[in-house]
Amino acid sequence: QADRRFNPDESSGLKLVCEFINSMKFKSVSVFHPHNPEVVEALLENVKIIDNSLFINKVLFKIDFANTILFSTDAGGFKPLMKLADKMQWDGEVYAASKSRKYEDGKSKLVQEIDRQDFGGKDILIIDDLCVYGGTFVGLAKMLKERNCGKLYLAISHLTVVNPSYELFMFYDKVFTTDSKGFNYFDGNGEHPE
Protein backbone atom coordinates (compact mmCIF):
# COMPACT_ATOMS: atom_id res chain seq x y z
CA GLN A 1 0.00 0.00 0.00
CA ALA A 2 2.98 2.31 0.46
CA ASP A 3 3.15 3.06 -3.27
CA ARG A 4 -0.10 5.05 -2.95
CA ARG A 5 1.67 7.50 -0.67
CA PHE A 6 4.35 8.44 -3.21
CA ASN A 7 4.04 11.20 -5.79
CA PRO A 8 3.63 10.55 -9.53
CA ASP A 9 6.87 9.67 -11.36
CA GLU A 10 8.53 8.44 -8.17
CA SER A 11 9.65 4.86 -7.62
CA SER A 12 7.20 2.24 -6.44
CA GLY A 13 6.97 2.39 -2.66
CA LEU A 14 7.53 -1.32 -2.08
CA LYS A 15 10.55 -1.50 -4.37
CA LEU A 16 12.05 1.63 -2.82
CA VAL A 17 11.52 0.37 0.75
CA CYS A 18 13.00 -3.04 -0.10
CA GLU A 19 16.06 -1.42 -1.71
CA PHE A 20 16.56 0.67 1.44
CA ILE A 21 16.27 -2.38 3.71
CA ASN A 22 18.66 -4.39 1.52
CA SER A 23 21.19 -1.55 1.70
CA MET A 24 21.36 -2.08 5.48
CA LYS A 25 22.76 -5.61 4.94
CA PHE A 26 20.72 -7.25 7.72
CA LYS A 27 21.44 -10.92 8.48
CA SER A 28 17.69 -11.53 8.65
CA VAL A 29 14.54 -9.54 7.88
CA SER A 30 11.10 -10.67 9.09
CA VAL A 31 7.92 -9.43 7.42
CA PHE A 32 4.52 -10.17 8.91
CA HIS A 33 1.71 -11.01 6.48
CA PRO A 34 2.65 -8.90 3.46
CA HIS A 35 0.07 -8.25 0.78
CA ASN A 36 2.25 -9.94 -1.87
CA PRO A 37 4.58 -12.39 -0.13
CA GLU A 38 6.06 -13.63 -3.43
CA VAL A 39 7.04 -10.07 -4.41
CA VAL A 40 8.52 -9.34 -0.97
CA GLU A 41 10.52 -12.59 -1.12
CA ALA A 42 11.82 -11.63 -4.56
CA LEU A 43 12.81 -8.09 -3.56
CA LEU A 44 14.20 -8.58 -0.04
CA GLU A 45 17.41 -10.36 0.85
CA ASN A 46 17.46 -12.78 3.82
CA VAL A 47 13.71 -12.41 4.33
CA LYS A 48 11.48 -14.58 6.48
CA ILE A 49 7.72 -14.24 5.86
CA ILE A 50 5.55 -14.64 8.96
CA ASP A 51 2.02 -15.65 8.00
CA ASN A 52 -1.14 -14.71 9.89
CA SER A 53 -2.05 -18.24 11.08
CA LEU A 54 -1.19 -17.66 14.75
CA PHE A 55 -3.20 -14.41 14.74
CA ILE A 56 -6.24 -16.05 13.10
CA ASN A 57 -6.09 -19.05 15.45
CA LYS A 58 -6.23 -16.69 18.44
CA VAL A 59 -9.18 -14.85 16.89
CA LEU A 60 -11.04 -18.10 16.22
CA PHE A 61 -10.78 -19.08 19.88
CA LYS A 62 -12.44 -15.77 20.85
CA ILE A 63 -15.52 -16.43 18.70
CA ASP A 64 -17.87 -19.36 18.07
CA PHE A 65 -15.67 -20.85 15.36
CA ALA A 66 -17.84 -23.95 14.93
CA ASN A 67 -20.57 -21.69 13.50
CA THR A 68 -18.23 -19.53 11.40
CA ILE A 69 -17.48 -19.11 7.72
CA LEU A 70 -14.02 -17.76 6.81
CA PHE A 71 -14.54 -15.03 4.24
CA SER A 72 -12.39 -13.15 1.73
CA THR A 73 -13.25 -9.71 0.35
CA ASP A 74 -12.40 -10.70 -3.22
CA ALA A 75 -11.00 -13.38 -5.48
CA GLY A 76 -7.45 -12.10 -4.98
CA GLY A 77 -7.68 -12.78 -1.26
CA PHE A 78 -9.34 -16.18 -1.70
CA LYS A 79 -6.19 -18.10 -2.67
CA PRO A 80 -4.20 -16.92 0.39
CA LEU A 81 -7.25 -17.63 2.56
CA MET A 82 -7.43 -21.18 1.21
CA LYS A 83 -3.71 -21.66 1.98
CA LEU A 84 -4.35 -20.39 5.50
CA ALA A 85 -7.35 -22.70 5.92
CA ASP A 86 -5.25 -25.67 4.76
CA LYS A 87 -2.40 -24.77 7.11
CA MET A 88 -4.80 -24.47 10.07
CA GLN A 89 -6.61 -27.66 8.98
CA TRP A 90 -9.87 -25.68 8.86
CA ASP A 91 -12.72 -28.05 8.10
CA GLY A 92 -15.39 -25.36 7.91
CA GLU A 93 -16.59 -23.32 4.96
CA VAL A 94 -14.44 -20.75 3.14
CA TYR A 95 -16.13 -18.19 0.89
CA ALA A 96 -15.24 -15.10 -1.14
CA ALA A 97 -16.97 -12.01 -2.43
CA SER A 98 -15.88 -10.43 -5.69
CA LYS A 99 -15.02 -6.90 -6.74
CA SER A 100 -15.08 -5.02 -10.00
CA ARG A 101 -14.84 -1.41 -11.06
CA LYS A 102 -17.15 0.55 -13.30
CA TYR A 103 -17.21 4.14 -14.46
CA GLU A 104 -20.19 6.19 -13.40
CA ASP A 105 -20.48 9.96 -13.92
CA GLY A 106 -16.85 10.04 -15.10
CA LYS A 107 -15.55 8.43 -11.90
CA SER A 108 -14.26 4.97 -11.10
CA LYS A 109 -16.59 3.16 -8.71
CA LEU A 110 -15.89 -0.05 -6.80
CA VAL A 111 -18.61 -2.67 -7.10
CA GLN A 112 -18.76 -5.50 -4.59
CA GLU A 113 -20.77 -8.64 -5.25
CA ILE A 114 -21.79 -11.65 -3.20
CA ASP A 115 -23.42 -14.38 -5.25
CA ARG A 116 -24.94 -16.13 -2.24
CA GLN A 117 -28.26 -14.91 -0.88
CA ASP A 118 -28.49 -16.87 2.39
CA PHE A 119 -25.72 -17.74 4.85
CA GLY A 120 -28.08 -19.70 7.09
CA GLY A 121 -27.44 -17.59 10.18
CA LYS A 122 -23.76 -18.54 10.32
CA ASP A 123 -21.23 -16.08 11.70
CA ILE A 124 -18.73 -14.64 9.23
CA LEU A 125 -15.08 -13.87 9.89
CA ILE A 126 -13.64 -11.66 7.16
CA ILE A 127 -9.85 -12.06 7.00
CA ASP A 128 -7.60 -9.61 5.20
CA ASP A 129 -4.09 -8.27 5.35
CA LEU A 130 -4.79 -4.55 5.20
CA CYS A 131 -7.38 -1.95 6.16
CA VAL A 132 -6.84 1.72 5.43
CA TYR A 133 -10.15 3.45 6.27
CA GLY A 134 -12.50 0.47 6.06
CA GLY A 135 -14.77 1.37 3.14
CA THR A 136 -14.47 -2.07 1.52
CA PHE A 137 -15.37 -3.78 4.79
CA VAL A 138 -18.29 -1.45 5.54
CA GLY A 139 -19.76 -2.05 2.08
CA LEU A 140 -19.34 -5.78 2.49
CA ALA A 141 -20.95 -5.76 5.95
CA LYS A 142 -24.01 -3.94 4.61
CA MET A 143 -24.45 -6.61 1.94
CA LEU A 144 -23.90 -9.49 4.35
CA LYS A 145 -26.43 -8.13 6.87
CA GLU A 146 -29.08 -8.55 4.13
CA ARG A 147 -28.13 -12.20 3.53
CA ASN A 148 -29.08 -13.93 6.79
CA CYS A 149 -25.68 -14.04 8.44
CA GLY A 150 -25.09 -14.22 12.18
CA LYS A 151 -22.38 -12.14 13.79
CA LEU A 152 -19.82 -10.33 11.67
CA TYR A 153 -16.15 -10.35 12.65
CA LEU A 154 -13.19 -8.72 10.96
CA ALA A 155 -9.56 -9.81 11.38
CA ILE A 156 -7.05 -7.41 9.82
CA SER A 157 -3.30 -7.92 10.09
CA HIS A 158 -2.46 -4.26 9.42
CA LEU A 159 -4.75 -1.36 10.30
CA THR A 160 -2.86 1.51 8.69
CA VAL A 161 -4.61 4.56 10.15
CA VAL A 162 -5.22 5.59 13.74
CA ASN A 163 -8.86 6.49 13.13
CA PRO A 164 -10.58 4.23 10.60
CA SER A 165 -14.20 4.84 9.63
CA TYR A 166 -16.48 4.78 12.69
CA GLU A 167 -18.88 2.67 10.59
CA LEU A 168 -16.40 -0.17 10.74
CA PHE A 169 -17.17 -0.62 14.42
CA MET A 170 -20.91 -0.14 13.91
CA PHE A 171 -21.28 -3.04 11.47
CA TYR A 172 -18.91 -5.59 13.02
CA ASP A 173 -19.45 -7.35 16.32
CA LYS A 174 -15.67 -7.40 16.82
CA VAL A 175 -12.72 -6.06 14.87
CA PHE A 176 -9.38 -7.78 15.51
CA THR A 177 -5.99 -6.43 14.46
CA THR A 178 -2.29 -6.66 15.31
CA ASP A 179 0.61 -4.36 16.02
CA SER A 180 1.76 -5.16 12.44
CA LYS A 181 4.70 -7.11 13.84
CA GLY A 182 2.73 -10.31 14.27
CA PHE A 183 3.22 -10.54 18.01
CA ASN A 184 0.53 -8.48 19.75
CA TYR A 185 -3.14 -8.83 18.87
CA PHE A 186 -6.02 -6.53 19.71
CA ASP A 187 -9.78 -6.56 19.47
CA GLY A 188 -11.92 -3.47 18.82
CA ASN A 189 -11.78 -2.56 22.50
CA GLY A 190 -7.97 -2.47 22.47
CA GLU A 191 -7.86 -5.70 24.46
CA HIS A 192 -5.62 -8.67 23.71
CA PRO A 193 -7.69 -11.62 22.42
CA GLU A 194 -5.54 -14.16 24.31
C-alpha positions as CSV (number, residue, x, y, z in Angstrom):
1,Q,0.0,0.0,0.0
2,A,3.0,2.3,0.5
3,D,3.1,3.1,-3.3
4,R,-0.1,5.0,-2.9
5,R,1.7,7.5,-0.7
6,F,4.4,8.4,-3.2
7,N,4.0,11.2,-5.8
8,P,3.6,10.6,-9.5
9,D,6.9,9.7,-11.4
10,E,8.5,8.4,-8.2
11,S,9.7,4.9,-7.6
12,S,7.2,2.2,-6.4
13,G,7.0,2.4,-2.7
14,L,7.5,-1.3,-2.1
15,K,10.5,-1.5,-4.4
16,L,12.1,1.6,-2.8
17,V,11.5,0.4,0.7
18,C,13.0,-3.0,-0.1
19,E,16.1,-1.4,-1.7
20,F,16.6,0.7,1.4
21,I,16.3,-2.4,3.7
22,N,18.7,-4.4,1.5
23,S,21.2,-1.6,1.7
24,M,21.4,-2.1,5.5
25,K,22.8,-5.6,4.9
26,F,20.7,-7.3,7.7
27,K,21.4,-10.9,8.5
28,S,17.7,-11.5,8.6
29,V,14.5,-9.5,7.9
30,S,11.1,-10.7,9.1
31,V,7.9,-9.4,7.4
32,F,4.5,-10.2,8.9
33,H,1.7,-11.0,6.5
34,P,2.7,-8.9,3.5
35,H,0.1,-8.3,0.8
36,N,2.2,-9.9,-1.9
37,P,4.6,-12.4,-0.1
38,E,6.1,-13.6,-3.4
39,V,7.0,-10.1,-4.4
40,V,8.5,-9.3,-1.0
41,E,10.5,-12.6,-1.1
42,A,11.8,-11.6,-4.6
43,L,12.8,-8.1,-3.6
44,L,14.2,-8.6,0.0
45,E,17.4,-10.4,0.8
46,N,17.5,-12.8,3.8
47,V,13.7,-12.4,4.3
48,K,11.5,-14.6,6.5
49,I,7.7,-14.2,5.9
50,I,5.5,-14.6,9.0
51,D,2.0,-15.7,8.0
52,N,-1.1,-14.7,9.9
53,S,-2.0,-18.2,11.1
54,L,-1.2,-17.7,14.8
55,F,-3.2,-14.4,14.7
56,I,-6.2,-16.0,13.1
57,N,-6.1,-19.0,15.5
58,K,-6.2,-16.7,18.4
59,V,-9.2,-14.9,16.9
60,L,-11.0,-18.1,16.2
61,F,-10.8,-19.1,19.9
62,K,-12.4,-15.8,20.9
63,I,-15.5,-16.4,18.7
64,D,-17.9,-19.4,18.1
65,F,-15.7,-20.8,15.4
66,A,-17.8,-24.0,14.9
67,N,-20.6,-21.7,13.5
68,T,-18.2,-19.5,11.4
69,I,-17.5,-19.1,7.7
70,L,-14.0,-17.8,6.8
71,F,-14.5,-15.0,4.2
72,S,-12.4,-13.2,1.7
73,T,-13.3,-9.7,0.3
74,D,-12.4,-10.7,-3.2
75,A,-11.0,-13.4,-5.5
76,G,-7.4,-12.1,-5.0
77,G,-7.7,-12.8,-1.3
78,F,-9.3,-16.2,-1.7
79,K,-6.2,-18.1,-2.7
80,P,-4.2,-16.9,0.4
81,L,-7.3,-17.6,2.6
82,M,-7.4,-21.2,1.2
83,K,-3.7,-21.7,2.0
84,L,-4.3,-20.4,5.5
85,A,-7.3,-22.7,5.9
86,D,-5.3,-25.7,4.8
87,K,-2.4,-24.8,7.1
88,M,-4.8,-24.5,10.1
89,Q,-6.6,-27.7,9.0
90,W,-9.9,-25.7,8.9
91,D,-12.7,-28.0,8.1
92,G,-15.4,-25.4,7.9
93,E,-16.6,-23.3,5.0
94,V,-14.4,-20.8,3.1
95,Y,-16.1,-18.2,0.9
96,A,-15.2,-15.1,-1.1
97,A,-17.0,-12.0,-2.4
98,S,-15.9,-10.4,-5.7
99,K,-15.0,-6.9,-6.7
100,S,-15.1,-5.0,-10.0
101,R,-14.8,-1.4,-11.1
102,K,-17.2,0.5,-13.3
103,Y,-17.2,4.1,-14.5
104,E,-20.2,6.2,-13.4
105,D,-20.5,10.0,-13.9
106,G,-16.9,10.0,-15.1
107,K,-15.6,8.4,-11.9
108,S,-14.3,5.0,-11.1
109,K,-16.6,3.2,-8.7
110,L,-15.9,0.0,-6.8
111,V,-18.6,-2.7,-7.1
112,Q,-18.8,-5.5,-4.6
113,E,-20.8,-8.6,-5.3
114,I,-21.8,-11.7,-3.2
115,D,-23.4,-14.4,-5.2
116,R,-24.9,-16.1,-2.2
117,Q,-28.3,-14.9,-0.9
118,D,-28.5,-16.9,2.4
119,F,-25.7,-17.7,4.9
120,G,-28.1,-19.7,7.1
121,G,-27.4,-17.6,10.2
122,K,-23.8,-18.5,10.3
123,D,-21.2,-16.1,11.7
124,I,-18.7,-14.6,9.2
125,L,-15.1,-13.9,9.9
126,I,-13.6,-11.7,7.2
127,I,-9.9,-12.1,7.0
128,D,-7.6,-9.6,5.2
129,D,-4.1,-8.3,5.3
130,L,-4.8,-4.5,5.2
131,C,-7.4,-2.0,6.2
132,V,-6.8,1.7,5.4
133,Y,-10.1,3.4,6.3
134,G,-12.5,0.5,6.1
135,G,-14.8,1.4,3.1
136,T,-14.5,-2.1,1.5
137,F,-15.4,-3.8,4.8
138,V,-18.3,-1.5,5.5
139,G,-19.8,-2.0,2.1
140,L,-19.3,-5.8,2.5
141,A,-20.9,-5.8,6.0
142,K,-24.0,-3.9,4.6
143,M,-24.5,-6.6,1.9
144,L,-23.9,-9.5,4.4
145,K,-26.4,-8.1,6.9
146,E,-29.1,-8.6,4.1
147,R,-28.1,-12.2,3.5
148,N,-29.1,-13.9,6.8
149,C,-25.7,-14.0,8.4
150,G,-25.1,-14.2,12.2
151,K,-22.4,-12.1,13.8
152,L,-19.8,-10.3,11.7
153,Y,-16.2,-10.4,12.6
154,L,-13.2,-8.7,11.0
155,A,-9.6,-9.8,11.4
156,I,-7.1,-7.4,9.8
157,S,-3.3,-7.9,10.1
158,H,-2.5,-4.3,9.4
159,L,-4.8,-1.4,10.3
160,T,-2.9,1.5,8.7
161,V,-4.6,4.6,10.1
162,V,-5.2,5.6,13.7
163,N,-8.9,6.5,13.1
164,P,-10.6,4.2,10.6
165,S,-14.2,4.8,9.6
166,Y,-16.5,4.8,12.7
167,E,-18.9,2.7,10.6
168,L,-16.4,-0.2,10.7
169,F,-17.2,-0.6,14.4
170,M,-20.9,-0.1,13.9
171,F,-21.3,-3.0,11.5
172,Y,-18.9,-5.6,13.0
173,D,-19.4,-7.4,16.3
174,K,-15.7,-7.4,16.8
175,V,-12.7,-6.1,14.9
176,F,-9.4,-7.8,15.5
177,T,-6.0,-6.4,14.5
178,T,-2.3,-6.7,15.3
179,D,0.6,-4.4,16.0
180,S,1.8,-5.2,12.4
181,K,4.7,-7.1,13.8
182,G,2.7,-10.3,14.3
183,F,3.2,-10.5,18.0
184,N,0.5,-8.5,19.8
185,Y,-3.1,-8.8,18.9
186,F,-6.0,-6.5,19.7
187,D,-9.8,-6.6,19.5
188,G,-11.9,-3.5,18.8
189,N,-11.8,-2.6,22.5
190,G,-8.0,-2.5,22.5
191,E,-7.9,-5.7,24.5
192,H,-5.6,-8.7,23.7
193,P,-7.7,-11.6,22.4
194,E,-5.5,-14.2,24.3
